């Protein structure tokens, strides 16, 4: 740390850090803030986006945490456009386009996010690793949907009402799918990636879940896709419910829970043993994922109005996104930090020139919220100016 920068002692970690709103080492606010909660939570300052509360239900900064600040509004419009297109196709009863958009709409947006965030390359995740994740997830999704499709059909035709066999299939199939969608992330983790950062794990886990869910949705809805382009045999509300569940709630829930599991797998804390990390991060993530998919299975087989079913799916998706957001926030605050360089660097979030540390002293956003490529580029730019 250069002598020209005024410093102070952080009241939380005791480290000498540059004067600012936040500690550059642990991320705590240097001055207590009313309503901020405990220092370990820092509820009023989300670690991946400037000026956002941790409990704010923001889809873009939660599901696309690597995004640079300038791109978030574009992705908000992208999500809004996806929902509008789904609603329009549903109102027009364009069955085939609606099925295609339900299966592929959000995955395409997620792939654009990967490209925009520049999270692959020599410094970040290899392209081969992401291809392995996507292909394995899609293959498992196709196989699971193909194998379980006839089971679901038989349970509805043969039993009709809410029987024990229907409950077993309603619980077993979503729980089995939840386990399988996590397998690619486990496989990649067992390959021992050279770098361990929670947001790398988030990307792998989300990509795994999104690929699995998209492939499964496409297989399950293929009969509708090839049957007819335009369907006047059902009321519009049926198409609207399908658009909301299959095109919005299902992919958002999968991306959020898969990303939460991946970030837990990649999470590291200096001094903690592997078993301690597993118990503190991975086990709670697995329990939550299984509980959510068991609940979704029960909702799908329950006798209720379709509109109420849609509302429950959307509510669960919101809870999943919020759980992901809290998990990523805590992981960024607590995981093993890079060595403090102290050299000037442009913060990718607030655009202030600040000392190169684990957290921006001005906005409190974690340096690891940006890709390694972004960090390296900004450091090289600073060195050459």
DAVENHU-V376122 format. One record per pair of residues at least 12 apart in sequence whose ideal C-beta (glycine too) atoms are under 10 Angstrom apart, sorted by the first residue. I is the first residue (numbers start at 0). J is the second residue. Records with the same first field share a line. If there is no record, write none. Layout:
# DAVENHU-V376122
I = J + J
This chain:
# DAVENHU-V376122
0 = 15 + 16 + 17 + 23 + 339 + 340 + 341 + 342 + 354 + 355 + 356
1 = 17 + 341 + 342 + 343 + 354
4 = 16 + 17 + 18 + 19 + 341 + 343 + 353 + 354 + 360
5 = 17 + 18 + 19
6 = 18 + 19 + 23 + 341 + 354
7 = 19 + 22 + 29
8 = 22 + 29
9 = 21 + 22 + 23 + 24 + 25 + 26 + 27 + 28 + 29 + 38
10 = 22 + 27 + 28 + 29 + 30 + 31 + 38
11 = 24 + 25 + 26 + 27 + 28 + 29 + 31 + 38 + 39 + 41
12 = 24 + 25 + 26 + 27 + 38
13 = 25
14 = 27 + 339 + 356
16 = 29 + 339 + 341 + 354 + 356 + 357 + 358 + 360
17 = 29 + 339 + 341 + 353 + 354 + 356 + 360 + 361
18 = 360
19 = 351 + 353 + 354 + 356 + 358 + 359 + 360 + 361 + 362 + 363
20 = 32 + 44 + 359 + 360 + 361 + 362 + 363
21 = 41 + 44 + 353 + 356 + 358 + 359 + 360 + 361 + 362 + 363 + 364
22 = 38 + 356 + 357 + 358 + 360 + 363
23 = 336 + 339 + 341 + 353 + 354 + 355 + 356 + 357 + 358 + 359 + 360 + 361 + 363 + 366
24 = 336 + 339 + 356 + 357 + 358 + 360
25 = 38 + 39 + 41 + 332 + 333 + 336 + 357 + 358
26 = 38 + 39 + 41 + 44 + 46 + 328 + 331 + 332 + 333 + 336 + 356 + 357 + 358 + 359 + 360 + 363 + 364 + 365 + 366
27 = 39 + 41 + 44 + 332 + 358 + 363
28 = 41 + 43 + 44 + 363
29 = 360 + 363
32 = 44
34 = 52
35 = 52 + 53
36 = 53 + 54
38 = 332
39 = 329 + 332 + 333
40 = 53 + 54 + 325 + 328 + 329 + 332
41 = 53 + 328 + 329 + 332 + 363
42 = 54 + 55 + 325 + 328
43 = 55 + 363
44 = 328 + 332 + 358 + 362 + 363 + 364
45 = 57 + 60 + 61 + 64 + 324 + 325 + 327 + 328 + 331 + 363 + 364 + 365 + 368
46 = 64 + 197 + 324 + 327 + 328 + 329 + 330 + 331 + 332 + 333 + 358 + 363 + 364 + 365 + 367 + 368
47 = 60 + 61 + 63 + 64 + 65 + 66 + 198 + 201 + 324 + 327 + 328 + 330 + 331 + 348 + 364 + 365 + 367 + 368 + 369
48 = 60 + 61 + 63 + 64 + 66 + 68 + 71 + 324 + 328 + 348 + 362 + 364 + 368
49 = 68 + 346 + 347 + 348 + 349 + 350 + 351 + 359 + 361 + 362 + 363 + 364 + 368
50 = 68 + 348 + 349 + 362 + 363 + 364
51 = 324 + 328 + 364
52 = 324
53 = 321 + 324 + 325 + 327 + 328 + 329
54 = 321 + 324 + 325 + 328
55 = 321 + 324
56 = 317 + 318 + 320 + 321 + 324
57 = 71 + 75 + 320 + 321 + 324
58 = 74 + 75 + 78 + 251 + 254 + 255 + 316 + 317 + 320 + 324
59 = 71 + 72 + 73 + 74 + 75 + 76 + 77 + 78 + 112
60 = 74 + 75 + 324 + 327 + 368
61 = 251 + 254 + 255 + 258 + 319 + 320 + 321 + 322 + 323 + 324 + 325 + 326 + 327 + 328
62 = 74 + 78 + 105 + 108 + 109 + 112 + 201 + 205 + 209 + 250 + 251 + 254 + 255 + 258 + 320 + 323 + 324 + 327
63 = 75 + 77 + 78 + 108 + 109 + 111 + 112 + 113 + 115 + 116 + 205 + 254
64 = 112 + 116 + 197 + 198 + 201 + 202 + 205 + 258 + 262 + 323 + 324 + 327 + 328 + 331 + 365 + 367 + 368 + 369
65 = 112 + 113 + 115 + 116 + 117 + 118 + 123 + 198 + 199 + 201 + 202 + 347 + 367 + 368 + 369 + 370 + 373
66 = 112 + 115 + 116 + 347 + 368 + 369
67 = 115 + 116 + 117 + 347 + 348 + 368 + 369 + 370 + 373
68 = 346 + 347 + 348 + 349 + 350 + 362 + 364 + 369
69 = 115 + 347 + 350
70 = 111 + 112 + 115 + 116
73 = 111 + 115
74 = 108 + 111 + 112 + 115
77 = 104 + 105 + 107 + 108 + 111 + 112
78 = 104 + 105 + 108 + 247 + 251
80 = 104 + 108
81 = 100 + 104 + 105 + 107 + 108 + 246 + 247 + 250
82 = 104 + 242 + 243 + 246 + 247
84 = 96 + 97 + 100 + 104 + 242 + 246
85 = 97 + 100 + 101 + 104 + 238 + 239 + 241 + 242 + 243 + 245 + 246 + 247
86 = 238 + 239 + 242 + 243 + 246 + 247
87 = 100 + 242
88 = 100 + 101 + 238 + 239 + 241 + 242 + 246
89 = 101 + 235 + 236 + 237 + 238 + 239 + 240 + 241 + 242 + 243 + 246
90 = 235 + 238 + 239 + 242
91 = 229 + 235 + 238
92 = 227 + 228 + 229 + 230 + 231 + 232 + 233 + 234 + 235 + 237 + 238
93 = 227 + 228 + 229 + 230 + 238
94 = 220 + 223 + 224 + 226 + 227 + 228 + 229 + 230 + 231 + 232 + 233 + 238 + 241
95 = 220 + 223 + 224 + 225 + 226 + 227 + 228 + 229 + 230
96 = 224 + 228 + 229
97 = 220 + 223 + 224 + 230 + 238 + 239 + 241 + 242 + 245 + 246
98 = 216 + 217 + 219 + 220 + 221 + 222 + 223 + 224 + 225 + 226 + 241 + 242 + 245 + 246
99 = 217 + 220 + 224 + 246
100 = 242 + 245 + 246
101 = 213 + 216 + 217 + 220 + 223 + 224 + 241 + 242 + 243 + 244 + 245 + 246 + 247 + 249 + 250
102 = 212 + 213 + 214 + 215 + 216 + 217 + 218 + 219 + 220 + 221 + 224 + 245 + 246 + 249 + 250
103 = 213 + 216 + 217 + 246 + 250
104 = 213 + 242 + 245 + 246 + 247 + 250
105 = 209 + 212 + 213 + 216 + 246 + 247 + 249 + 250 + 251 + 253 + 254
106 = 133 + 137 + 206 + 209 + 210 + 212 + 213 + 214 + 216 + 217 + 250 + 254
107 = 213
108 = 209 + 250 + 254
109 = 133 + 202 + 205 + 206 + 208 + 209 + 210 + 213 + 250 + 254
110 = 129 + 133 + 206 + 209
112 = 202 + 205
113 = 129 + 133 + 202 + 205 + 206
116 = 198 + 202 + 369 + 370 + 372 + 373
117 = 369 + 370 + 371 + 372 + 373 + 376
118 = 198 + 199 + 202 + 369 + 370 + 371 + 372 + 373
119 = 202 + 370 + 372
120 = 370 + 371 + 372 + 375
121 = 371 + 372 + 375
122 = 194 + 370 + 371 + 372 + 373 + 374 + 375 + 376
123 = 194 + 196 + 198 + 199 + 202 + 370 + 371 + 372 + 373 + 374 + 375
124 = 187 + 192 + 194 + 196 + 199 + 202 + 203 + 206 + 370 + 371
125 = 192 + 193
128 = 187 + 190 + 192 + 199 + 202 + 203 + 206
129 = 187 + 202 + 203 + 206 + 207
130 = 206
131 = 183 + 186 + 187 + 190 + 203 + 206 + 207
132 = 183 + 184 + 186 + 187 + 202 + 203 + 204 + 205 + 206 + 207 + 208 + 209 + 210 + 211 + 261
133 = 183 + 203 + 206 + 207 + 209 + 210 + 211 + 213 + 214
134 = 183 + 210 + 214
135 = 182 + 183 + 184 + 186 + 187 + 207 + 210 + 211
136 = 179 + 180 + 181 + 182 + 183 + 184 + 186 + 203 + 206 + 207 + 208 + 209 + 210 + 211 + 212 + 213 + 214 + 215 + 253 + 257
137 = 183 + 207 + 209 + 210 + 211 + 212 + 213 + 214 + 215 + 217
138 = 183 + 210 + 211 + 214
139 = 176 + 178 + 179 + 180 + 181 + 182 + 183 + 207 + 210 + 211 + 214 + 215
140 = 176 + 179 + 180 + 207 + 208 + 209 + 210 + 211 + 212 + 213 + 214 + 215 + 216 + 217 + 218 + 219 + 253
141 = 211 + 214 + 215 + 217 + 218
142 = 179 + 214 + 215 + 218
143 = 172 + 175 + 176 + 178 + 179 + 180 + 211 + 214 + 215 + 218 + 219
144 = 172 + 176 + 211 + 212 + 214 + 215 + 216 + 217 + 218 + 219 + 220 + 221
145 = 214 + 215 + 218 + 219 + 221
146 = 172 + 175 + 218
147 = 168 + 171 + 172 + 173 + 175 + 176 + 215 + 218 + 219
148 = 172 + 215 + 218 + 219 + 221 + 222
150 = 164 + 168 + 171 + 172
151 = 165 + 168 + 169 + 172 + 219 + 299 + 300
153 = 165 + 168
154 = 166 + 167 + 168 + 169 + 172 + 300
155 = 168 + 300
160 = 300 + 302
161 = 297 + 300 + 301 + 302
162 = 300
165 = 300
166 = 296 + 297 + 300 + 301
167 = 296
168 = 296 + 300
169 = 293 + 295 + 296 + 297 + 298 + 299 + 300 + 301
170 = 292 + 293 + 294 + 295 + 296 + 297 + 300
171 = 293 + 296
172 = 292 + 296 + 299 + 300
173 = 289 + 291 + 292 + 293 + 294 + 295 + 296 + 297 + 298 + 299 + 300
174 = 288 + 289 + 290 + 292 + 293 + 295 + 296
175 = 292
176 = 211 + 212 + 215 + 253 + 292 + 295 + 296
177 = 208 + 211 + 253 + 256 + 257 + 260 + 285 + 288 + 289 + 290 + 291 + 292 + 293 + 295 + 296
178 = 285 + 288 + 289 + 292
179 = 207 + 211 + 215
180 = 204 + 207 + 208 + 209 + 210 + 211 + 212 + 214 + 215 + 253 + 256 + 257 + 260 + 288 + 292
181 = 204 + 207 + 208 + 211 + 256 + 257 + 260 + 261 + 264 + 284 + 285 + 288
182 = 207 + 211
183 = 203 + 204 + 206 + 207 + 208 + 210 + 211 + 257 + 261
184 = 200 + 201 + 202 + 203 + 204 + 205 + 206 + 207 + 208 + 257 + 258 + 260 + 261 + 262 + 263 + 264 + 265
185 = 203 + 204 + 207 + 260 + 261 + 264 + 281
186 = 203 + 207
187 = 199 + 200 + 203 + 204 + 206 + 207 + 261 + 264 + 265
188 = 200 + 203 + 204 + 261 + 264 + 265 + 281
189 = 264
192 = 265
194 = 265 + 371
195 = 264 + 265 + 266 + 267 + 334 + 335
196 = 262 + 265 + 266 + 267 + 330 + 331 + 334 + 335 + 337 + 365 + 367 + 370 + 371
197 = 258 + 261 + 262 + 263 + 264 + 265 + 266 + 267 + 280 + 326 + 327 + 329 + 330 + 331 + 333 + 334 + 335 + 365 + 367
198 = 258 + 261 + 262 + 265 + 327 + 330 + 331 + 334 + 365 + 367 + 368 + 369 + 370 + 371
199 = 261 + 262 + 264 + 265 + 367 + 370 + 371
200 = 258 + 259 + 260 + 261 + 262 + 263 + 264 + 265 + 266 + 267 + 280 + 327 + 330
201 = 254 + 255 + 257 + 258 + 259 + 260 + 261 + 262 + 263 + 264 + 265 + 266 + 323 + 326 + 327 + 330
202 = 258 + 261 + 262 + 265 + 370
203 = 257 + 258 + 260 + 261 + 262 + 264 + 265
204 = 253 + 254 + 255 + 256 + 257 + 258 + 259 + 260 + 261 + 262 + 263 + 264 + 265 + 284 + 323
205 = 253 + 254 + 255 + 256 + 257 + 258 + 259 + 260 + 261 + 262 + 323
206 = 254 + 257 + 258 + 261
207 = 253 + 254 + 257 + 258 + 260 + 261
208 = 250 + 252 + 253 + 254 + 255 + 256 + 257 + 258 + 259 + 260 + 261 + 288
209 = 250 + 251 + 253 + 254 + 257 + 258
210 = 253 + 257
211 = 253 + 257
212 = 245 + 249 + 250 + 251 + 252 + 253 + 254 + 257
213 = 249 + 250 + 253
215 = 249 + 253
216 = 245 + 246 + 249 + 250 + 253
219 = 245
220 = 241 + 245
223 = 241
234 = 305
236 = 304 + 305 + 306 + 309
237 = 305
239 = 305 + 306 + 309
240 = 304 + 305 + 306 + 307 + 308 + 309 + 310 + 312
241 = 305 + 309
242 = 309
243 = 305 + 306 + 308 + 309 + 310 + 312 + 313 + 316
244 = 295 + 298 + 299 + 305 + 308 + 309 + 311 + 312 + 313 + 316
245 = 312
247 = 309 + 312 + 313 + 316
248 = 295 + 308 + 309 + 310 + 311 + 312 + 313 + 314 + 315 + 316 + 317 + 319
249 = 295 + 312 + 316
250 = 316
251 = 312 + 313 + 315 + 316 + 317 + 319 + 320 + 323
252 = 288 + 291 + 292 + 295 + 312 + 313 + 315 + 316 + 317 + 318 + 319 + 320 + 323
253 = 288 + 292 + 316 + 319
254 = 316 + 319 + 320 + 323
255 = 288 + 291 + 315 + 316 + 317 + 318 + 319 + 320 + 321 + 322 + 323 + 324 + 326
256 = 284 + 285 + 287 + 288 + 289 + 291 + 292 + 315 + 316 + 318 + 319 + 320 + 322 + 323 + 326
257 = 284 + 288 + 319 + 323
258 = 284 + 319 + 320 + 323 + 326 + 327
259 = 280 + 283 + 284 + 285 + 287 + 288 + 319 + 320 + 322 + 323 + 324 + 325 + 326 + 327 + 330
260 = 280 + 281 + 284 + 285 + 287 + 288 + 323 + 326
261 = 284
262 = 280 + 281 + 284 + 323 + 326 + 327 + 329 + 330 + 331 + 334
263 = 276 + 277 + 279 + 280 + 281 + 282 + 283 + 284 + 285 + 326 + 330
264 = 276 + 277 + 280 + 281 + 284
265 = 280 + 330 + 334
266 = 279 + 280 + 281 + 284 + 326 + 327 + 329 + 330 + 331 + 333 + 334 + 335
267 = 280 + 330 + 333 + 334 + 335
268 = 280 + 330 + 333 + 334 + 335 + 336
269 = 333 + 334 + 335 + 336
270 = 335
271 = 333 + 335
276 = 334
279 = 333
280 = 326 + 329 + 330 + 333 + 334
283 = 322 + 326
284 = 322 + 323 + 326
287 = 318 + 319 + 322 + 323 + 326
288 = 319 + 322
291 = 315 + 316 + 318 + 319 + 322
292 = 315
294 = 311 + 315 + 318
295 = 311 + 312 + 315 + 316
297 = 311
298 = 311 + 312 + 314 + 315
299 = 311 + 312
327 = 365 + 368
328 = 365
330 = 365 + 367
331 = 357 + 358 + 364 + 365 + 366 + 367 + 368
332 = 357 + 358 + 363 + 365
334 = 357 + 365 + 367
335 = 357
336 = 356 + 357 + 358 + 365 + 366 + 367
337 = 355 + 356 + 357 + 366 + 367 + 374
338 = 355 + 356 + 357
339 = 354 + 355 + 356 + 357
340 = 354 + 355 + 356 + 366 + 378 + 381
341 = 354 + 355 + 356
342 = 354 + 355 + 356 + 378 + 381 + 382
343 = 355 + 377 + 378 + 381 + 382 + 384
344 = 356 + 359 + 366 + 374 + 377 + 378 + 380 + 381 + 382
345 = 376 + 377 + 378 + 380 + 381 + 384
346 = 358 + 359 + 360 + 361 + 362 + 364 + 366 + 369 + 377
347 = 359 + 364 + 366 + 368 + 369 + 370 + 373 + 374 + 376 + 377
348 = 361 + 362 + 363 + 364 + 365 + 366 + 368 + 369
349 = 361 + 362 + 363 + 364
350 = 362
352 = 377 + 381
353 = 366
355 = 374 + 377 + 378 + 381
